Amino acid sequence: MAECNHDCANCSSKCSNPSPASLLAPANAGSEVKKVIGVVSGKGGVGKSLVTGLLATLMQRRGHQCAILDADITGPSIPRMFGVDEPIMGNDYGMLPAYSKTGVGIMSINLLLENNTDPVIWRGSLIAGTVKQFWTDVCWGDVDCMYVDMPPGTGDVPLTVFQSLPVDGIIIVASPQELVGMIVEKAVNMAKMMNIPVIGIVENMAYMPCPDCGKKLYPFGEGKTAEVAAKHGLPLLAQLPINPALAAACDAGKVEDMVIYEITDAVNAVLACPKKEIAE
């Protein structure tokens, strides 16, 4: 038999060429998660955690059991937003998530620290490993939809999540600035490279209503997000206004008290997102 030259595309041999082994990590034995949705952004400060919280809140209100895996290890904000601060407990299966007042399951590094203001000064590999453990070592129970709130960029944590978790799709969060085109394109291209479907784009801080006449004001200029979404064939799922009442509610741990109608189409898109087929 001729020696293999590893040029499979031009080879006439019928030998079997095994596919690369899957890097998916097994879910915890006490978990049954039906859908996993990543919430990503190309840069920080665009409101990714806020969008995650609003998506989970509305879906939970509709009767779907939701959970949030807070993968933003060095900048966690989900527990504060939901008013959750009790320490994490465990059972024979592993760690148990904390639960918000409406029943959203939450796991975040801040719930494992002695003080929630303690900094997490870790290298990327340790941070990525912790995120993976939040999937394998946490007994999530029965979950209809898990949102993974990821740190900005295309580094270790997004790579670990895309490779280790059965992500069914992602929502990209952007802001109105002109820079959004390049930032969104980076996130879209990473998703394509990792074979992760992009559900759509949410533009945060899109405008603010005038308190006197209700006219839309654009303090950052009218966003180019719709043009970017159209360029990539993606739906613009929501344009969220600047809302001081919402910001105050998040600071007070009461995001679940807010009703934000603008996020409705994004929730509908998540519900319609098909379960991704995972090759064995």
VOKOLBA-431675 format. One record per residue (C-alpha): residue in one letter; residue number from 1; x, y, z. Coordinates in Angstrom, 2 decimals, decimal comma, always signed. Example, Ala and Ser with C-alpha at 12.3 -4.5 7.8 and 13.67 -1.06 7.14 Angstrom:
! residues 2
> A / 1 / +12,30 / -4,50 / +7,80
> S / 2 / +13,67 / -1,06 / +7,14
END
This chain:
! residues 280
> M / 1 / +0,00 / +0,00 / +0,00
> A / 2 / +1,34 / +3,44 / -0,92
> E / 3 / +2,49 / +5,69 / +1,87
> C / 4 / -0,10 / +8,30 / +2,85
> N / 5 / +0,78 / +11,85 / +1,78
> H / 6 / -2,12 / +13,32 / +3,83
> D / 7 / -3,56 / +15,03 / +0,74
> C / 8 / -7,09 / +13,66 / +1,19
> A / 9 / -8,66 / +15,98 / -1,41
> N / 10 / -6,63 / +14,47 / -4,24
> C / 11 / -6,30 / +10,93 / -2,95
> S / 12 / -7,91 / +7,94 / -4,70
> S / 13 / -7,50 / +5,63 / -1,73
> K / 14 / -10,65 / +4,43 / +0,00
> C / 15 / -9,13 / +4,39 / +3,44
> S / 16 / -11,23 / +5,76 / +6,28
> N / 17 / -10,32 / +9,23 / +7,44
> P / 18 / -11,74 / +9,65 / +10,93
> S / 19 / -13,22 / +13,01 / +11,85
> P / 20 / -11,59 / +14,96 / +14,65
> A / 21 / -12,80 / +13,95 / +18,08
> S / 22 / -15,51 / +16,15 / +19,53
> L / 23 / -14,38 / +18,62 / +22,19
> L / 24 / -17,85 / +18,87 / +23,73
> A / 25 / -17,78 / +18,49 / +27,49
> P / 26 / -20,41 / +16,23 / +29,06
> A / 27 / -23,18 / +18,00 / +30,92
> N / 28 / -23,50 / +17,41 / +34,63
> A / 29 / -25,41 / +14,23 / +35,48
> G / 30 / -28,03 / +16,34 / +37,22
> S / 31 / -28,62 / +18,61 / +34,23
> E / 32 / -31,08 / +18,42 / +31,34
> V / 33 / -30,56 / +21,57 / +29,26
> K / 34 / -32,70 / +21,69 / +26,13
> K / 35 / -31,22 / +24,78 / +24,45
> V / 36 / -28,00 / +26,79 / +24,91
> I / 37 / -27,80 / +30,35 / +23,61
> G / 38 / -24,66 / +32,50 / +23,75
> V / 39 / -24,91 / +36,27 / +24,18
> V / 40 / -21,78 / +37,86 / +22,74
> S / 41 / -20,27 / +41,19 / +21,80
> G / 42 / -17,12 / +42,24 / +20,03
> K / 43 / -16,36 / +44,92 / +22,60
> G / 44 / -17,18 / +45,73 / +26,20
> G / 45 / -19,71 / +48,19 / +27,56
> V / 46 / -22,49 / +47,57 / +25,04
> G / 47 / -24,96 / +46,01 / +27,51
> K / 48 / -24,46 / +42,32 / +26,84
> S / 49 / -25,31 / +41,30 / +30,41
> L / 50 / -28,37 / +43,56 / +30,35
> V / 51 / -29,63 / +41,86 / +27,19
> T / 52 / -28,97 / +38,45 / +28,76
> G / 53 / -30,98 / +39,43 / +31,81
> L / 54 / -33,89 / +40,78 / +29,76
> L / 55 / -34,01 / +37,66 / +27,55
> A / 56 / -34,07 / +35,33 / +30,55
> T / 57 / -36,61 / +37,45 / +32,43
> L / 58 / -39,16 / +37,57 / +29,63
> M / 59 / -38,75 / +33,91 / +28,72
> Q / 60 / -39,13 / +32,90 / +32,37
> R / 61 / -42,25 / +35,07 / +32,58
> R / 62 / -43,67 / +33,09 / +29,66
> G / 63 / -43,31 / +29,85 / +31,57
> H / 64 / -40,01 / +28,54 / +30,16
> Q / 65 / -37,45 / +27,53 / +32,77
> C / 66 / -34,33 / +29,61 / +32,16
> A / 67 / -30,81 / +29,66 / +33,48
> I / 68 / -27,82 / +31,97 / +33,07
> L / 69 / -24,25 / +30,75 / +33,01
> D / 70 / -22,22 / +33,87 / +33,74
> A / 71 / -19,05 / +33,30 / +31,72
> D / 72 / -17,76 / +36,83 / +32,28
> I / 73 / -15,43 / +35,70 / +35,06
> T / 74 / -13,50 / +38,94 / +35,55
> G / 75 / -16,51 / +41,25 / +35,22
> P / 76 / -19,58 / +39,38 / +36,53
> S / 77 / -22,75 / +41,43 / +36,89
> I / 78 / -25,60 / +38,92 / +36,57
> P / 79 / -26,03 / +38,18 / +40,33
> R / 80 / -26,26 / +41,89 / +41,18
> M / 81 / -28,77 / +42,47 / +38,40
> F / 82 / -31,05 / +39,74 / +39,76
> G / 83 / -30,54 / +40,53 / +43,43
> V / 84 / -28,89 / +37,16 / +44,11
> D / 85 / -26,07 / +37,01 / +46,65
> E / 86 / -26,43 / +33,76 / +48,60
> P / 87 / -23,42 / +31,42 / +48,54
> I / 88 / -23,50 / +28,41 / +46,25
> M / 89 / -24,40 / +25,07 / +47,83
> G / 90 / -23,94 / +21,54 / +46,51
> N / 91 / -25,22 / +17,97 / +46,52
> D / 92 / -23,97 / +14,56 / +45,41
> Y / 93 / -24,09 / +15,66 / +41,76
> G / 94 / -22,09 / +18,86 / +42,17
> M / 95 / -22,75 / +22,56 / +42,74
> L / 96 / -26,30 / +23,89 / +42,73
> P / 97 / -27,14 / +27,18 / +41,00
> A / 98 / -28,64 / +30,07 / +42,88
> Y / 99 / -32,18 / +31,09 / +41,91
> S / 100 / -33,71 / +34,51 / +41,40
> K / 101 / -37,10 / +35,42 / +42,83
> T / 102 / -38,84 / +34,24 / +39,65
> G / 103 / -36,80 / +31,03 / +39,46
> V / 104 / -34,03 / +31,84 / +36,96
> G / 105 / -31,03 / +29,59 / +37,74
> I / 106 / -27,75 / +31,50 / +38,02
> M / 107 / -24,12 / +30,46 / +38,32
> S / 108 / -21,47 / +33,16 / +38,56
> I / 109 / -17,99 / +33,44 / +40,01
> N / 110 / -19,25 / +36,21 / +42,30
> L / 111 / -21,36 / +33,63 / +44,13
> L / 112 / -18,19 / +31,69 / +44,95
> L / 113 / -16,09 / +34,61 / +46,23
> E / 114 / -15,89 / +35,61 / +49,88
> N / 115 / -16,60 / +39,22 / +48,88
> N / 116 / -18,27 / +40,17 / +45,62
> T / 117 / -15,79 / +43,00 / +45,16
> D / 118 / -12,78 / +40,66 / +45,26
> P / 119 / -10,98 / +40,81 / +41,89
> V / 120 / -10,41 / +37,64 / +39,89
> I / 121 / -6,78 / +37,91 / +38,78
> W / 122 / -6,40 / +34,75 / +36,73
> R / 123 / -4,79 / +33,85 / +33,45
> G / 124 / -6,94 / +32,94 / +30,46
> S / 125 / -6,58 / +29,17 / +30,75
> L / 126 / -7,82 / +29,14 / +34,34
> I / 127 / -10,74 / +31,42 / +33,48
> A / 128 / -11,72 / +29,22 / +30,53
> G / 129 / -11,48 / +26,12 / +32,70
> T / 130 / -13,79 / +27,66 / +35,29
> V / 131 / -16,41 / +28,41 / +32,63
> K / 132 / -16,22 / +24,80 / +31,47
> Q / 133 / -16,72 / +23,64 / +35,06
> F / 134 / -19,87 / +25,75 / +35,30
> W / 135 / -21,24 / +23,39 / +32,64
> T / 136 / -19,84 / +20,07 / +33,86
> D / 137 / -19,89 / +20,55 / +37,65
> V / 138 / -23,17 / +22,42 / +38,19
> C / 139 / -26,38 / +20,49 / +38,67
> W / 140 / -28,67 / +22,73 / +36,61
> G / 141 / -31,74 / +20,48 / +36,72
> D / 142 / -34,34 / +20,74 / +33,95
> V / 143 / -33,70 / +23,88 / +31,89
> D / 144 / -35,59 / +24,92 / +28,76
> C / 145 / -33,08 / +27,59 / +27,77
> M / 146 / -29,65 / +28,44 / +29,16
> Y / 147 / -28,13 / +31,80 / +28,27
> V / 148 / -24,34 / +32,06 / +28,40
> D / 149 / -23,29 / +35,63 / +29,15
> M / 150 / -19,83 / +35,83 / +27,61
> P / 151 / -17,06 / +38,38 / +28,02
> P / 152 / -16,37 / +40,64 / +25,05
> G / 153 / -14,02 / +39,69 / +22,26
> T / 154 / -12,94 / +36,46 / +20,60
> G / 155 / -10,51 / +35,07 / +23,18
> D / 156 / -10,21 / +32,04 / +25,44
> V / 157 / -13,70 / +32,05 / +26,97
> P / 158 / -15,77 / +32,32 / +23,75
> L / 159 / -13,53 / +29,66 / +22,19
> T / 160 / -14,04 / +27,35 / +25,19
> V / 161 / -17,80 / +27,91 / +25,19
> F / 162 / -18,15 / +27,28 / +21,45
> Q / 163 / -16,04 / +24,12 / +21,61
> S / 164 / -17,17 / +22,67 / +24,95
> L / 165 / -20,88 / +23,53 / +25,18
> P / 166 / -23,59 / +22,48 / +22,71
> V / 167 / -24,36 / +26,06 / +21,68
> D / 168 / -27,46 / +26,20 / +19,45
> G / 169 / -27,03 / +29,84 / +18,43
> I / 170 / -25,76 / +33,24 / +19,49
> I / 171 / -27,19 / +36,72 / +19,79
> I / 172 / -24,76 / +39,56 / +19,07
> V / 173 / -25,15 / +42,75 / +21,11
> A / 174 / -23,95 / +46,01 / +19,59
> S / 175 / -24,15 / +49,75 / +20,20
> P / 176 / -24,95 / +52,55 / +17,69
> Q / 177 / -21,41 / +53,85 / +17,16
> E / 178 / -19,88 / +53,73 / +13,69
> L / 179 / -17,35 / +51,22 / +15,01
> V / 180 / -20,14 / +48,64 / +15,27
> G / 181 / -19,60 / +47,36 / +11,72
> M / 182 / -16,12 / +46,05 / +12,37
> I / 183 / -17,02 / +44,74 / +15,84
> V / 184 / -20,08 / +42,84 / +14,66
> E / 185 / -18,16 / +41,44 / +11,71
> K / 186 / -15,54 / +39,96 / +14,04
> A / 187 / -18,24 / +38,20 / +16,08
> V / 188 / -20,04 / +36,96 / +12,97
> N / 189 / -16,84 / +35,62 / +11,46
> M / 190 / -15,89 / +33,80 / +14,64
> A / 191 / -19,33 / +32,19 / +14,78
> K / 192 / -18,94 / +31,04 / +11,17
> M / 193 / -15,50 / +29,60 / +11,85
> M / 194 / -16,89 / +27,70 / +14,84
> N / 195 / -20,03 / +26,59 / +12,95
> I / 196 / -22,35 / +28,38 / +15,39
> P / 197 / -25,59 / +29,87 / +13,97
> V / 198 / -26,14 / +33,61 / +14,52
> I / 199 / -29,76 / +34,22 / +15,56
> G / 200 / -29,57 / +37,97 / +15,10
> I / 201 / -28,37 / +41,30 / +16,45
> V / 202 / -29,65 / +43,43 / +19,32
> E / 203 / -28,72 / +47,12 / +19,32
> N / 204 / -28,55 / +48,58 / +22,82
> M / 205 / -28,60 / +52,30 / +23,68
> A / 206 / -30,12 / +52,89 / +20,26
> Y / 207 / -31,99 / +56,06 / +21,25
> M / 208 / -33,68 / +57,81 / +24,14
> P / 209 / -37,25 / +59,10 / +24,16
> C / 210 / -37,63 / +62,80 / +24,93
> P / 211 / -39,28 / +63,03 / +28,39
> D / 212 / -41,46 / +65,93 / +27,18
> C / 213 / -42,65 / +65,01 / +23,67
> G / 214 / -41,62 / +61,37 / +23,30
> K / 215 / -39,58 / +62,04 / +20,16
> K / 216 / -36,63 / +59,70 / +19,67
> L / 217 / -33,28 / +61,34 / +20,34
> Y / 218 / -30,00 / +59,79 / +19,19
> P / 219 / -27,20 / +60,84 / +21,58
> F / 220 / -24,71 / +58,51 / +19,83
> G / 221 / -26,07 / +59,21 / +16,36
> E / 222 / -28,44 / +56,96 / +14,48
> G / 223 / -26,90 / +53,52 / +14,53
> K / 224 / -25,63 / +51,66 / +11,49
> T / 225 / -26,57 / +48,33 / +13,03
> A / 226 / -29,46 / +47,71 / +10,63
> E / 227 / -27,11 / +48,17 / +7,65
> V / 228 / -24,57 / +45,80 / +9,18
> A / 229 / -27,27 / +43,22 / +9,91
> A / 230 / -28,54 / +43,43 / +6,33
> K / 231 / -25,00 / +43,07 / +4,97
> H / 232 / -24,65 / +39,73 / +6,76
> G / 233 / -28,22 / +38,61 / +6,14
> L / 234 / -29,07 / +38,78 / +9,84
> P / 235 / -32,23 / +40,11 / +11,48
> L / 236 / -32,05 / +43,17 / +13,72
> L / 237 / -34,01 / +41,67 / +16,61
> A / 238 / -34,31 / +44,72 / +18,85
> Q / 239 / -33,31 / +48,34 / +19,29
> L / 240 / -33,30 / +49,04 / +23,01
> P / 241 / -33,62 / +52,62 / +24,24
> I / 242 / -31,57 / +54,28 / +26,96
> N / 243 / -33,81 / +53,81 / +29,98
> P / 244 / -32,72 / +55,29 / +33,34
> A / 245 / -35,45 / +53,32 / +35,13
> L / 246 / -34,04 / +50,07 / +33,76
> A / 247 / -30,52 / +51,01 / +34,83
> A / 248 / -31,78 / +51,80 / +38,33
> A / 249 / -33,65 / +48,49 / +38,50
> C / 250 / -30,50 / +46,56 / +37,54
> D / 251 / -28,47 / +48,40 / +40,16
> A / 252 / -31,11 / +47,51 / +42,76
> G / 253 / -31,25 / +43,85 / +41,74
> K / 254 / -34,75 / +44,17 / +40,32
> V / 255 / -34,34 / +43,57 / +36,59
> E / 256 / -37,20 / +41,06 / +36,79
> D / 257 / -39,60 / +43,85 / +37,76
> M / 258 / -39,12 / +45,59 / +34,42
> V / 259 / -41,27 / +44,96 / +31,35
> I / 260 / -39,28 / +45,84 / +28,22
> Y / 261 / -41,44 / +45,18 / +25,18
> E / 262 / -38,61 / +45,90 / +22,74
> I / 263 / -36,92 / +42,58 / +23,59
> T / 264 / -39,96 / +40,52 / +22,53
> D / 265 / -38,82 / +39,71 / +18,99
> A / 266 / -35,44 / +38,55 / +20,29
> V / 267 / -37,12 / +36,12 / +22,68
> N / 268 / -39,35 / +34,85 / +19,88
> A / 269 / -36,26 / +34,27 / +17,73
> V / 270 / -34,59 / +32,27 / +20,50
> L / 271 / -37,70 / +30,12 / +20,92
> A / 272 / -37,77 / +29,50 / +17,17
> C / 273 / -34,04 / +28,66 / +17,01
> P / 274 / -33,73 / +24,93 / +16,20
> K / 275 / -31,69 / +22,61 / +18,33
> K / 276 / -28,30 / +22,20 / +16,65
> E / 277 / -27,52 / +18,68 / +15,51
> I / 278 / -24,33 / +17,49 / +17,17
> A / 279 / -22,26 / +14,97 / +15,20
> E / 280 / -21,38 / +11,90 / +17,20
END
